[in-house]
Amino acid sequence: MRRVAILSLHTSPLAQPGVGDGGGMNVYVRELVSGLAHAGIDCTTYTRAWRDDLPAEILVEPNHRVVHIPAGDPHMPKDNLVDVVPQFTDNVLQHIQANGGTDVVHANYWLSGLSGHSLKHELNVPLVSTFHTFARVKALGGDPESELRERAETEVIGCSDAICVSCTEEERQFIELYGTPPGQIEIVAPGVEHAFFAPGDKRGARKALDLGDGPVLLFVGRIQPLKGADVAVRALAALGRKNATLLIVGGASGTEGEREIAHVHSLIQEFKLESQVRFVEPQAHHILSTYYRAADVVLVPSRSESFGLVALEAAACGTPVVANAVGGLLTIVEHGRTGFLVADRQPEVFARHIANILDDPALSERMSVLAAERARGYTWSFAAARLRRAYADLTSRDRVVCK
């Protein structure tokens, strides 16, 4: 397996996470492709041109390039992108054919999956799919998706030669909701860049961020109902400590983003927390390590998470995590050892666990050590090696045929 075409139609791996539709998937694609490139795989990531002034191609590093594909108005909202999938697909096909072909197509997210499905048949190559989120899983968490997405995911699943999931919990949930697919299920856990995300000096981190000595709670993520910034605010209110600060790092995302920001602000006013909550613009990825180190606790109250890179990065920095007990968070957070898991996103339970960590320095230190130790098992080089083996296995199996 020498050449891989990676599809990331709706968001560029080079875009700032936490802005618009950019999040953990951006980091996942960028870092995993970098790991493949370091191993000698020639990787080209195709993403839709999202600005008028973007260069046609960017060589990120040897064996790792990003190609901006014209497909509709660059400022088109995500909900309309399904309409430009055919144009995106045609332009990707032309680029692949003009540049020596590819050995495999790897699609990220359902929109890319639609494109990958067509490209598989046009190029007669295997299709690998990483969905990152599934419509039926989101529906379980209270975030129903369109019938179009549901149907599209089912079709892509039925033609994928391999489907990548991040952990055994995501695999279990996938099989429970979709059944056993015709292709292989591959567990490719994300990694963390330990050169950036590692335990460090909390006092120095707080000084850099102009924080005092009081308890610091941290929420990192796009501000949309799915991610639960409102739960973090409610947990702060339930904690009832006037010297505690909640940092919310991220920006509005999706069609409900601005409305969710207004909702969070209304909660802050309702609970009279104006002096205790600080909003921070999305930060460059490696800068987040300073925020993780400054925090006493990182809160991840998402309704659903296929994996949860924020929880992993926080753990790598030695910061205990209190998270909703869903998806990949069940794998990352060991309840009572590296942090706490909360059923049904109950703010009062979040607050109780936060208080346990704040009031017991020995517990906090023990969780810090165990969290960092556990996180060291997750690296992008290992993820890339696992994916390379998955690609190689495709050459010895019959191709999945659409029903």
C-alpha positions as CSV (number, residue, x, y, z in Angstrom):
1,M,0.0,0.0,0.0
2,R,1.9,3.1,-1.3
3,R,-0.7,5.8,-1.9
4,V,-3.8,6.8,0.0
5,A,-6.5,9.3,-0.9
6,I,-8.0,10.7,2.2
7,L,-11.3,12.5,1.9
8,S,-12.3,15.2,4.4
9,L,-15.0,17.1,2.5
10,H,-16.6,19.2,5.1
11,T,-13.7,20.4,7.1
12,S,-10.0,20.9,6.5
13,P,-7.4,19.2,8.7
14,L,-5.5,22.5,8.5
15,A,-8.5,24.5,9.9
16,Q,-8.5,25.8,13.5
17,P,-10.3,23.3,15.8
18,G,-13.1,24.8,17.8
19,V,-14.2,27.2,14.9
20,G,-17.2,26.5,12.8
21,D,-17.3,22.8,11.9
22,G,-13.6,22.2,13.0
23,G,-13.1,20.0,16.0
24,G,-11.5,16.7,17.0
25,M,-11.9,15.3,13.5
26,N,-9.5,18.0,12.1
27,V,-6.9,16.9,14.6
28,Y,-7.5,13.2,14.0
29,V,-7.1,13.5,10.2
30,R,-4.1,15.8,10.4
31,E,-2.2,13.8,12.9
32,L,-3.1,10.3,11.6
33,V,-2.1,11.3,8.1
34,S,1.2,12.7,9.4
35,G,1.9,9.4,11.1
36,L,1.2,7.5,7.8
37,A,3.4,10.0,5.9
38,H,6.3,9.4,8.4
39,A,5.9,5.7,7.7
40,G,6.4,6.2,4.0
41,I,2.8,6.2,2.8
42,D,2.1,8.9,0.1
43,C,-1.0,10.6,1.5
44,T,-3.1,13.2,-0.2
45,T,-6.0,14.7,1.7
46,Y,-8.8,16.2,-0.3
47,T,-10.9,18.8,1.3
48,R,-13.4,21.3,-0.1
49,A,-12.1,24.8,-0.7
50,W,-13.6,26.8,2.2
51,R,-12.0,30.2,1.3
52,D,-11.5,32.0,-2.0
53,D,-7.8,32.7,-1.4
54,L,-6.6,29.1,-0.6
55,P,-3.8,27.6,-2.7
56,A,-4.7,24.7,-4.8
57,E,-2.3,22.4,-2.9
58,I,-0.2,22.6,0.3
59,L,2.7,20.3,0.9
60,V,2.4,19.9,4.7
61,E,5.5,17.7,5.0
62,P,7.1,14.9,2.8
63,N,4.4,12.4,1.7
64,H,1.6,14.6,3.1
65,R,-0.2,17.1,1.0
66,V,-3.6,18.8,1.2
67,V,-5.6,19.6,-2.0
68,H,-8.4,22.2,-1.9
69,I,-11.2,21.0,-4.2
70,P,-13.6,23.6,-5.7
71,A,-17.1,22.5,-4.9
72,G,-19.8,25.2,-4.5
73,D,-19.6,28.5,-2.7
74,P,-16.7,28.4,-0.2
75,H,-19.0,29.9,2.5
76,M,-21.8,27.4,2.0
77,P,-23.2,26.1,5.3
78,K,-22.6,22.5,6.3
79,D,-26.2,21.5,6.0
80,N,-26.1,22.3,2.2
81,L,-22.9,20.4,1.4
82,V,-24.6,17.3,0.4
83,D,-25.6,19.1,-2.8
84,V,-22.0,19.6,-3.9
85,V,-20.8,16.0,-3.2
86,P,-21.0,15.1,-7.0
87,Q,-18.9,18.1,-8.0
88,F,-16.4,17.4,-5.2
89,T,-16.2,13.8,-6.3
90,D,-15.7,14.6,-10.0
91,N,-12.9,17.0,-9.2
92,V,-11.2,14.6,-6.8
93,L,-11.4,11.8,-9.4
94,Q,-9.7,14.1,-12.0
95,H,-6.9,14.9,-9.6
96,I,-6.3,11.3,-8.6
97,Q,-6.3,10.2,-12.2
98,A,-3.9,13.0,-13.3
99,N,-1.5,12.1,-10.5
100,G,-0.9,8.4,-10.8
101,G,-4.0,7.0,-9.1
102,T,-4.3,5.7,-5.6
103,D,-4.3,2.3,-3.8
104,V,-7.1,3.0,-1.4
105,V,-9.7,5.7,-0.6
106,H,-10.3,6.6,3.0
107,A,-13.4,8.7,3.7
108,N,-13.9,10.7,6.9
109,Y,-17.5,11.5,7.9
110,W,-20.7,10.6,6.0
111,L,-20.4,13.3,3.4
112,S,-17.0,12.1,2.5
113,G,-18.4,8.6,2.6
114,L,-20.8,9.5,-0.2
115,S,-17.9,10.7,-2.3
116,G,-15.8,7.7,-1.4
117,H,-18.5,5.3,-2.4
118,S,-18.5,6.7,-5.9
119,L,-14.7,6.9,-6.1
120,K,-14.4,3.2,-5.1
121,H,-16.3,2.1,-8.1
122,E,-14.8,4.7,-10.5
123,L,-11.2,3.7,-9.5
124,N,-11.8,0.1,-8.6
125,V,-10.0,0.4,-5.2
126,P,-10.9,-0.4,-1.6
127,L,-13.0,2.0,0.5
128,V,-12.2,2.6,4.1
129,S,-14.6,4.7,6.1
130,T,-14.3,6.5,9.4
131,F,-17.6,8.1,10.3
132,H,-16.4,9.9,13.5
133,T,-20.1,10.2,14.5
134,F,-23.1,8.0,13.5
135,A,-26.6,9.3,13.0
136,R,-28.2,6.6,15.2
137,V,-25.7,7.2,18.0
138,K,-26.4,10.9,18.0
139,A,-30.2,10.2,18.0
140,L,-29.8,8.2,21.2
141,G,-28.2,11.2,22.8
142,G,-31.0,13.5,21.8
143,D,-29.5,14.9,18.6
144,P,-31.5,13.3,15.7
145,E,-30.1,13.6,12.2
146,S,-31.8,13.8,8.8
147,E,-33.3,10.8,7.1
148,L,-30.9,11.6,4.2
149,R,-27.9,11.2,6.4
150,E,-29.3,8.0,7.9
151,R,-29.9,6.5,4.5
152,A,-26.5,7.7,3.2
153,E,-24.6,6.1,6.2
154,T,-26.4,2.8,5.6
155,E,-25.4,2.8,2.0
156,V,-21.7,3.7,2.7
157,I,-21.5,1.0,5.4
158,G,-22.8,-1.5,3.0
159,C,-20.0,-0.8,0.5
160,S,-17.1,-0.1,2.8
161,D,-14.3,-2.7,2.8
162,A,-13.2,-1.6,6.2
163,I,-14.9,0.6,8.9
164,C,-12.6,2.3,11.5
165,V,-13.9,2.8,15.0
166,S,-12.0,4.4,17.8
167,C,-12.6,1.9,20.6
168,T,-14.4,-1.3,21.7
169,E,-17.3,0.7,23.0
170,E,-17.8,2.4,19.7
171,E,-17.6,-1.1,18.0
172,R,-20.2,-2.5,20.4
173,Q,-22.6,0.4,19.8
174,F,-22.1,0.3,16.0
175,I,-22.9,-3.4,15.8
176,E,-25.9,-3.0,18.2
177,L,-27.4,-0.2,16.0
178,Y,-26.3,-1.2,12.5
179,G,-25.6,-4.9,12.7
180,T,-22.4,-6.7,11.4
181,P,-21.2,-4.9,8.3
182,P,-20.0,-6.8,5.2
183,G,-16.6,-5.2,5.5
184,Q,-14.1,-5.5,8.4
185,I,-14.4,-3.4,11.5
186,E,-11.0,-2.0,12.5
187,I,-10.3,-0.4,15.9
188,V,-7.9,2.5,15.3
189,A,-7.7,4.5,18.5
190,P,-6.7,8.1,18.2
191,G,-3.4,9.3,19.7
192,V,-2.0,12.3,21.5
193,E,1.1,14.4,20.7
194,H,3.0,13.8,23.9
195,A,5.6,16.4,23.0
196,F,2.9,19.0,23.6
197,F,0.5,17.3,25.9
198,A,2.3,16.2,29.0
199,P,2.2,17.0,32.7
200,G,3.7,20.4,33.6
201,D,3.9,23.2,36.1
202,K,0.3,24.3,37.1
203,R,1.5,27.5,38.7
204,G,3.4,28.5,35.6
205,A,0.4,27.7,33.4
206,R,-1.9,29.8,35.5
207,K,0.5,32.7,35.5
208,A,0.6,32.5,31.7
209,L,-3.2,32.6,31.6
210,D,-3.6,35.3,34.3
211,L,-5.4,32.9,36.7
212,G,-5.4,33.1,40.4
213,D,-5.1,30.4,43.0
214,G,-8.8,29.4,43.2
215,P,-10.2,26.2,41.6
216,V,-10.2,26.2,37.8
217,L,-12.6,24.1,35.8
218,L,-12.1,23.8,32.1
219,F,-14.4,23.1,29.1
220,V,-12.9,22.8,25.7
221,G,-15.0,22.3,22.6
222,R,-17.3,23.8,20.0
223,I,-20.3,25.6,21.6
224,Q,-23.3,23.6,20.4
225,P,-26.0,21.7,22.3
226,L,-24.2,18.4,21.7
227,K,-21.1,19.4,23.6
228,G,-22.8,20.6,26.8
229,A,-21.2,23.9,27.8
230,D,-24.5,24.6,29.5
231,V,-24.0,21.5,31.7
232,A,-20.6,22.9,32.7
233,V,-22.2,26.1,33.8
234,R,-24.9,24.3,35.8
235,A,-22.2,22.2,37.4
236,L,-20.3,25.3,38.4
237,A,-23.5,26.7,39.9
238,A,-24.1,23.4,41.8
239,L,-20.6,23.5,43.1
240,G,-21.3,26.7,44.9
241,R,-17.8,28.0,45.3
242,K,-17.4,31.7,44.7
243,N,-13.6,31.4,44.2
244,A,-14.0,28.8,41.4
245,T,-13.5,29.8,37.7
246,L,-14.8,28.0,34.7
247,L,-12.9,28.5,31.4
248,I,-14.9,27.8,28.2
249,V,-12.5,27.5,25.3
250,G,-14.2,27.3,21.9
251,G,-16.5,29.1,19.4
252,A,-20.0,28.8,18.1
253,S,-20.5,25.8,15.8
254,G,-23.3,24.7,13.5
255,T,-26.8,26.2,12.9
256,E,-27.5,26.2,16.7
257,G,-24.1,27.6,17.8
258,E,-25.1,31.3,18.3
259,R,-28.3,30.3,20.0
260,E,-26.4,28.0,22.3
261,I,-24.0,30.8,23.2
262,A,-27.0,33.0,24.1
263,H,-28.4,30.1,26.2
264,V,-25.1,29.7,28.1
265,H,-24.9,33.4,28.8
266,S,-28.5,33.4,30.1
267,L,-27.6,30.6,32.5
268,I,-24.6,32.5,33.7
269,Q,-26.8,35.5,34.4
270,E,-29.5,33.3,36.0
271,F,-27.0,31.8,38.4
272,K,-25.1,35.1,38.9
273,L,-21.8,33.6,37.7
274,E,-20.7,36.5,35.5
275,S,-17.5,36.9,37.5
276,Q,-16.7,33.2,37.5
277,V,-17.0,32.2,33.8
278,R,-14.4,33.3,31.3
279,F,-15.0,32.7,27.5
280,V,-11.8,32.1,25.5
281,E,-11.5,32.2,21.7
282,P,-10.5,28.9,20.1
283,Q,-6.8,28.3,20.6
284,A,-4.1,26.8,18.4
285,H,-4.1,23.1,19.2
286,H,-0.7,22.9,20.9
287,I,-1.6,25.9,23.1
288,L,-4.4,24.0,24.7
289,S,-1.8,22.1,26.8
290,T,-1.4,25.3,28.9
291,Y,-5.1,25.4,29.6
292,Y,-5.2,21.7,30.6
293,R,-2.2,22.1,32.9
294,A,-3.8,25.2,34.5
295,A,-7.0,23.3,35.3
296,D,-7.9,21.3,38.4
297,V,-10.6,19.4,36.5
298,V,-11.6,19.1,32.8
299,L,-15.3,18.7,32.1
300,V,-16.6,16.7,29.1
301,P,-20.4,16.7,29.3
302,S,-21.1,15.8,25.7
303,R,-24.3,14.1,24.8
304,S,-22.3,11.6,22.6
305,E,-18.6,11.1,21.8
306,S,-17.2,8.5,19.5
307,F,-13.9,8.9,21.4
308,G,-13.2,12.3,23.1
309,L,-9.8,13.8,22.2
310,V,-10.3,16.5,24.8
311,A,-10.5,13.9,27.6
312,L,-7.4,12.1,26.2
313,E,-5.3,15.3,25.9
314,A,-6.3,16.4,29.4
315,A,-5.3,13.0,30.8
316,A,-2.0,13.3,29.0
317,C,-1.4,16.6,30.8
318,G,-2.2,14.9,34.1
319,T,-5.6,16.6,34.7
320,P,-8.5,14.6,36.0
321,V,-11.6,14.5,33.8
322,V,-15.2,14.4,34.8
323,A,-17.2,13.3,31.8
324,N,-20.6,12.0,30.6
325,A,-20.7,8.2,30.6
326,V,-21.0,7.7,26.9
327,G,-19.1,6.3,23.9
328,G,-15.3,6.5,23.9
329,L,-15.3,8.4,27.2
330,L,-16.1,5.1,28.8
331,T,-12.7,3.9,27.5
332,I,-10.6,7.0,28.3
333,V,-11.9,7.8,31.8
334,E,-11.5,5.1,34.4
335,H,-14.1,5.9,37.0
336,G,-12.5,6.6,40.4
337,R,-9.0,6.2,39.0
338,T,-8.3,8.8,36.4
339,G,-11.5,10.8,36.8
340,F,-15.2,10.3,37.1
341,L,-18.1,9.3,34.8
342,V,-21.5,10.8,35.2
343,A,-24.7,9.1,34.0
344,D,-27.2,11.3,32.1
345,R,-25.1,14.5,32.4
346,Q,-26.5,15.4,35.9
347,P,-24.9,18.8,36.9
348,E,-25.3,18.0,40.6
349,V,-23.3,14.7,40.2
350,F,-20.7,16.6,38.1
351,A,-20.4,19.1,41.0
352,R,-20.1,16.3,43.6
353,H,-17.2,14.7,41.7
354,I,-15.5,18.0,41.1
355,A,-15.7,18.7,44.9
356,N,-14.2,15.3,45.6
357,I,-11.2,16.1,43.4
358,L,-10.8,19.7,44.8
359,D,-11.1,18.6,48.5
360,D,-8.8,15.6,48.4
361,P,-5.3,16.6,47.2
362,A,-4.1,13.0,47.5
363,L,-6.9,11.8,45.2
364,S,-6.2,14.6,42.8
365,E,-2.5,13.7,42.6
366,R,-3.2,10.0,42.3
367,M,-5.7,10.6,39.4
368,S,-3.2,12.9,37.8
369,V,-0.4,10.3,37.8
370,L,-2.7,7.5,36.6
371,A,-4.3,9.6,33.9
372,A,-1.0,10.6,32.4
373,E,0.3,7.0,32.6
374,R,-2.8,5.7,30.8
375,A,-2.6,8.4,28.1
376,R,0.9,7.4,27.3
377,G,-0.5,4.3,25.6
378,Y,-2.1,6.4,22.9
379,T,0.2,7.6,20.2
380,W,-0.4,8.7,16.6
381,S,2.5,6.5,15.4
382,F,0.7,3.5,16.9
383,A,-2.6,4.6,15.3
384,A,-0.9,5.0,12.0
385,A,0.7,1.5,12.3
386,R,-2.7,0.0,13.0
387,L,-4.2,1.7,10.0
388,R,-1.4,0.6,7.8
389,R,-2.0,-3.0,8.8
390,A,-5.7,-2.5,8.0
391,Y,-4.9,-1.1,4.6
392,A,-2.5,-4.0,3.9
393,D,-5.2,-6.5,4.9
394,L,-7.5,-5.2,2.2
395,T,-5.2,-6.5,-0.5
396,S,-5.7,-10.1,0.7
397,R,-9.5,-9.9,0.9
398,D,-12.2,-9.8,-1.7
399,R,-13.7,-6.4,-2.2
400,V,-17.2,-5.7,-0.7
401,V,-19.8,-5.6,-3.4
402,C,-22.8,-3.3,-3.0
403,K,-26.1,-5.0,-2.6
